[in-house]
Amino acid sequence: MNHFLFRLIAACGCTGFFFSQAHALSQNELKQMIECSASHQQYAALGADYEKEFKTLGWKRINLPDQPLLYVYKNAKPINLFGHATHEIALSGNAILALYRDADVQQLAQQFKIPEYTEYGKLPFFRGVKKVRTERGVDGDVSYHINLNLSEMQGKSNFVLLGCSYEPDREEMERLLNSTN
């Protein structure tokens, strides 16, 4: 920001308003986060205010008692994610995902070339992960893996989750934690 603009903002006494408005989440930025085209830094900027940001965009939290690890949000207006419309999104761990009630998980796996996760053997439901890219950490920061995730969820109502996770590199995290001890 140039010095003139900074002095103008300071003189007006409106720095808090200016910065909160400049960092408001847009529906397009949300779409970029879910579709793995945002950076980890953009995802992390949601921070603790994500509930407020989502509410501003029309997303309201709904409760799915049979899915306690998911924070699910619904919007009256559909959003087009990955070429498919949905009224629902979900947060889980380091992931932000589109929620589809009537999607074919195998078709999505083929469309996006997401291999099934088989580390624990064949599961009765689909779980898949595809690495999109790695953002290398600089100046002591940890690297982040940006992954496209696809999960078939079963319960009172079945659905499919497709979206992005922003995961720290485990080895780098362990080295960082061990260096502080």
N, C-alpha and C positions, 0 to 999 in steps of 0.2 A: 504494500500500500504506500502511495507516495506521501511525503511529509505534509503537503498542503491538505490533502483529504483527511489525514489523521488529525491535524490541528483543527480542521473544521468540525469534525465529529466531536473532539474533546471540547471545543468551545460551545457546541450545542448541548453538551451534557447528555448525549444520547448514544453513547458507545454501546451500552448493553442492548438497546433496541436494534441498533445497526447490525451488530454481530449475530444476534439471535435470528434476525430476518435473513441475513446473508447465508446462514447455515441451515435453513429450514429444508427438510427432506421433501423432494418432489416425487410424484408417482413414477417418473422416468428413472430417477436414481434408485428407487426401491426395486424397479424392474431390473436395472443393471446389477444390483446386489444379488437378486435371486437367480439371474441368468449367468452369473460368474463373470460379468464384464467389468465389475467394479474392483477397486483395489482393496486390500485388507484395511488400509487406512480409512477408506470411505466407509467400509462396513463398521469399523471400530468407532467412527464418529457418531454412530447412532447412540452409543453409550447408554447411560441410565435414562435418557429422555425418550427412548424409543416409543413408549406407550403414548406420550404426548404427541410425538411426531406422527404415529399411526393414526391417532384420533383426528388430528388435523386433516389427514387425507381421507377420512371417512371409514377407517378400519376400527371395528369394535371387537373386543375380546369376547370369545365364547368359550364355554366350558365343555370339554369332552371328558367325562369322568373315567372312561375306560382308557384314556391316553394321558396319564398324569405328567409325562415328561415333555409334552407338547404344549406350547402356548399358541392357540389358534385364534385367528382374527378373520372377521367377515366384513365384506363391504357390499353395499346395495348395488354399486356399479361394478361390473366385471372388469378384470384386468387381463390383458392378453400376455401370457407368459409362455415362452417356448412354442409359440404358435397355437396355443390352446387357451380359451377363456376360462377364468375361474373367479369365484367370489371369495375364495378363502386362501389364506397364506398361514404359515406356521413357523415358529422359532423353536429350535431345539439345540442345546449346546452352542456350538459355534456355527450353526447352520440357519439359513433363512430359505424357506421352501414354498413352492406353489403346492396347494392341496387340491387334488382332483378326485371327485366322487365317482365318476364313471369313466375312468381311463383304463386302458389295457397296458399293464406294466411291461409285458413282453414286447409289445409294439413300441413303447417308449424306449426300452432298452436297445432295441434294434435301431430306432431312429437316431438316437444319440450315441450309439456305440458304447454303451455302458456295460462292462463285464459284471457278471454276478460275483459277489464276494463269497468265496468258498473256504476261507481260512478255517472255519469251524465245521466244515463239511456242508453237505446239501441241506438247506433249511426248507421248511414247508412253505415259505414265503420268499419273495424276491428282495434281496438287498444288493445294491451295486454301487460302486464308486469308480469314477474316472478322474485322474489328475488332469486339470486344465493347464495349470502353470504353477511355478514356485516364484514367490517374490522374495528375493534375497534381502536379508537384514543388513543394514548399514550402521556404522558407528555403535556397535555393540548390541543392536537390536536383533531379535530372533527372526529367522526366515519364516514365511507362512506359505503353506500349500493351499492352493485354491482348487477345490474338488467339486465335481458335479456328482450329486448323490441322487439315487433313485431307490425308494423303499415302498414296498407293499405293506400296508397296515391293516391288521385284522382285529376285529372287536365287534362291538354292537353295530357299528357301521364301518364297512370296509372302504378304504380310499388309498390313493397313491400320492406320495410326496416326491417332488422333483425340484431340486434347487442346489444351492451352493453352500459349501462349508469353507470356513476360513480358519485353518488349523495351524497352530504353531508347530515347528519342527521339533519332534520329541527329543532327538539327540542334542540339539542345541539348547533346549530347555533344561535337560539334565545337566549339561556342562555348565550352564549359567547358574543353576541351583547349587551344584557342587562347588563352584568357585567362590560362592558367598559363605560357605561353611568353613 
